[in-house]
């Protein structure tokens, strides 16, 4: 892993929300919450990490939509003190990242929670719970065509045992494309992360 520099909780939150804004699954709910609190999408598309008020607004949005800081939903058992870094993952390192322990990703990967196994099953036409695989294939084609993806957010007790927190579709697209380049990510580590990243 090539460490590029330090990161922060504020940057992770901004990155997480930016990734979910473009998600077919989560984008609509996020936009609805933005509208309800009278905020424009630029809060997420052009985050100013030096603006404390904007950082608080993004944190409240992630709490409302995904349970961040409230020990619920996606962030149940997530540590409160996490060290964040910006890094590039090699192909081998990315292949060892596991999906979150969630039924869809377990099924898609054939139980391993590894993106390479999921990619092989997608290429073979296997679906998880009959959900179409086209979004993965479309994202892989975009990646091969030169599109740059937002950073993945990965977490673990150590940097050599990581679980994907945000960016599962993008991680799968990288696997489908054969991990063609260093993968940008934010990496969060904490001694108690194993309670979440099992």
N, C-alpha and C positions, 0 to 999 in steps of 0.2 A: 504494500500500500504506500503510495506516495502522498505524504501529508502536505497539503498546500498552505495551510494556515489554521488559525483558531477560528471558531465560529461561536455562536451563542444561541440561547433559547429563542431570542427574538427572531434570529435568522431562520432557525428551524421552523418556527410557527409560520413565518411568511412563506417559506418554501413549501410547507405542507399545504397551506391554503391555496397557493398558486397552482399546485399540482391538482388539487381537488376541483378547482374552478373549471379546469378543462376536461374533467371527467364526465363521461356520459351518465355514470351512476350517481355521482355526488354533486355535480355542478348545479343542478336545479335547486336543490335544498339550500346550498350555500348562497345562491343568488337571492333566494327568498329571505334568508336571514339578513343578508346585506340590506335588502330593501326595507325590511321591518325596522332596522336600526338607523335607516336614513343614510346609509353609506354607499358611495359609488364603488364600482369594481376596481378603480385605480388604487384603492386601499390594498388590494391584493396584486394587481398587475404591475404597480410601480411602488413597491414598498420603500418607505424612507425609514431605515432602522434607527436613525438619529432622532426621530419624532416619538417621544415617550407616549404621547396620547394615542398615536396610531398603533404603536406596539400593544398598548393596553386593549385597544379595540379589536385587534387581531386575536389576542389571547382570549378575549371574551367570546369572539366568534367561534374559535376552535373548541372552547368549553361548551358552547351551546350546541354545536353540530356534532361533536365527537367525544365529548366528556373530558377534554384535557384539563388537568389540574383539579378534577372533581372525582377521581378514582372510579370512573364508570365508563361503560361502552368500550370503545377501542382502547382507551387509556386506563382501564382497570389494572391495578397493580403496577402502574408505570412509576418509576422513581421520581422524586421531586428534585433531586440534585443530579444532573447529568452533565458530563463534559463533552462539548461539541467541537468537532474539527471538520475542516473541508479537506477532501482527499480525492485521489484518483485510484480506482481499482483496476488491477490487471484482469485479463480474461479468466485466469485460474482463480483469482480471489473472488470475482463475481460469480463464478460457477458454484462456489461453496456457500454463497449466501442462501439462507432458507427463507421461504415464505412464512408469513405469520401463521400461527396454528388456528386456521379457520377452515371450515368444512369445504368450501369451494376450492381453495388453493391446495388442500390436502388431496382432494379428489383429482384435480387437474394434473397434479404431479405424480399420481399413482401411489400416494402415501409418503413419498420421500420429502416433500416440501422443497425440492430442488428445481430451479428454473430450467436446467438442462433436461431433466426428465419431463417437465411440463412441455418444453419445446418439442421433444420427440413425440409426445402423445398428440400435440396439436398438429404436427406434420403428418401424423398417421390418421388424422381425422377424428380422433377421440375427443368427445366433449365432456365437460363436467356439468352434471345436472341439466344436460341438454341446452346449455347456454352456448350460443354461436361463438366460434373462434375468430371470426373476421376482424374484430378490433385488434387482436394480437398480430394477425397477418398484415393488416394495414399499417400498424405501427412499425413492424419490422421492415416493410417496404420503404416507409418514410425514412427510417434510420439508414438503410442501405443507400437511399437517394441523397443522403447528406444532411437531413434534418437534425438539428441539435435538440436534445431532450432536456427538460429541467432535471436538476440533481435528484438522485434517489435519496431517501432518508433511511439509514440503516442503524440498528442499535444492537448492543450486546454488552456482556460483562467485560469482554476484551475485544480488540480490533480484529482478531483472527477467528471469531465465532459470531457472525452477524446475522440478524434477522431483519427482513424488510419491514419497515414501519409504514412507509408511503412510497408508491411507485411500482406496485406489482405488475401492472400491465407493461410499463416501460422495461422493467427487469426481464420480463418474458420476451419482449421484442428484441432485447439485446441478445438473449439466448438463441432465439430463432435466427438472428443474423450472424451467429457465431462469435459474439462478443468482439466486434471488429476494431474497437479502439478503447483507450482508457475510459472508464465510466466515472463521471463526476458524481460525487455523493457528499452528503453530510453524515458524519458518523458520530453517534452518541454512545458513550460508555459510562457505566455506573456499576459499582460492586453488587448492587441488588437488582440489576436489570434481568437476571435470570428468572425472577418471579414473573416478568412479563414476556421475555424473549425465550420461552422454553421450546 
